[in-house]
Amino acid sequence: MTSFLSRYFLREGFLSNAGLLVLRLAIGAMMIHHGQEKLADPQTFATNYVVPLHLPFPVFFAQVAGFSEILGSWCVILGFFTPIGALALAGTMGVAAYHHILTSGFNIYVLELVVLYLGGSLAILLNGPGRFSFDAGILSGLLGARLPQSATGAFAADAAGSQAVSGSVPLNRNVVAAPTPSSL
């Protein structure tokens, strides 16, 4: 289980982590607007989008979609509970794609934006948030994992150099001091 969590949240490579950060910021920032639109007038959204799907309680589902998009966007942007946020965004975009296919058929001009948001959300869900996220920071603290040289670049070399000069030892909860001859 820890191996899966490490691979999912603590991805190796600067460029792949930077790419995931850019994708998270772009998808999250744009989806906030859609959630705010839904919550600004949930009755109109419910009438135009939820009622054609024949779902019960259309205003309730309009509000659920709006809150899912706003909260899911913030989770994705911050990289905090990213899989849950990406799942919320992918879910609302999946329903939106179904609605557009149901009402307009496979019209590329209607489906284009929805499919882009759906694809980006699924990419984040399947690949994880990357190292530049709160999820990765929390998990690395829980697992006691260290950032590899490739992910930290010059910062790790600077930190190692300053430790060598000062003689300080980094704090690590998992390190157990070796017994000294006097304690045996």
Secondary structure, 3 states (H helix, E strand, C coil): CHHHHHHHHCCCCHHHHHHHHHHHHHHHHHHHHHHHHHHHCHHHHHHHHHHHHCCCCHHHHHHHHHHHHHHHHHHHHHCCCHHHHHHHHHHHHHHHHHHHHHHHCCCHHHHHHHHHHHHHHHHHHHHCCCCCCHHHHHHHHHHCCCCCHHHHCHHHHHHHHHHHHHCCCCCCCCCCCCCCHHHC
